[in-house]
Amino acid sequence: MEAAAEPGNLAGVRHIILVLSGKGGVGKSTISTELALALRHAGKKVGILDVDLCGPSIPRMLGAQGRAVHQCDRGWAPVFLDREQSISLMSVGFLLEKPDEAVVWRGPKKNALIKQFVSDVAWGELDYLVVDTPPGTSDEHMATIEALRPYQPLGALVVTTPQAVSVGDVRRELTFCRKTGLRVMGIVENMSGFTCPHCAECTSVFSRGGGEELAQLAGVPFLGSVPLDPALMRTLEEGHHFIQEFPGSPAFAALTSIAQKILDATPACLP
């Protein structure tokens, strides 16, 4: 029997989604960021919890580098990214004195910070909390899942690229989800071809279709393919909001479609 969640800072969070990847470099943090922005575009109030402690890249992706985290009467106040406070972020990147400072911590200290993030960040009312995890299956993943388990996460979104080596690592990630009892909401294939900025033709730079084939073999939903898009890469580098600025992009269509599938997969009894 799962432990009941104690009232606390996650009490106002309706749905929690973990974003996982079998290996680094597949664009997991990109998908986490753009999924959160796409859910906000759909009218939802969204938080992002960045527990990729050794590679906290989301503050830069959202133009929030250098912002400060403040204490409030319920713990840490997350960094709000818009005037309406409809999207918020907590990351270890806000706690470092310098943005290029390395996090050289052993497992127990990392796990303690993850648990503190889960218990002490005052999110307020959220429709979705997107949790960006480190690559692979490590102590940090176990600490994250165990800390969140009482709040019954909606599930995990697993990110891969089309190449066979990445797809093979995702098989192990799916096994990890089964062993920990974490529902797999679906697989996203990132970097699925290159979209030309001039003619909009999509060319398969790597291979194509590995993520969809794996989803079929594993019996889990395939949520979609996101192409390499120069506009997306540029907005991430500059900290701009791709979803707002490039609604005509193929990557926009892919990302908003993935977000809609997440919305559709949310149980009706959990509005």
Salt bridges, closest charged atoms under 4 A:
ASP52 OD2 - LYS28 NZ 3.61
ASP82 OD2 - ARG40 NH2 2.88
GLU84 OE1 - ARG40 NH2 3.99
ASP127 OD1 - ARG14 NH1 3.58
ASP132 OD1 - LYS28 NZ 3.20
GLU140 OE2 - LYS110 NZ 3.82
GLU146 OE2 - ARG149 NH2 2.82
ASP169 OD2 - LYS23 NZ 3.82
ASP169 OD1 - ARG172 NH2 2.12
GLU237 OE1 - ARG60 NH2 3.02
GLU238 OE1 - HIS240 ND1 3.42
GLU245 OE2 - HIS240 ND1 3.91
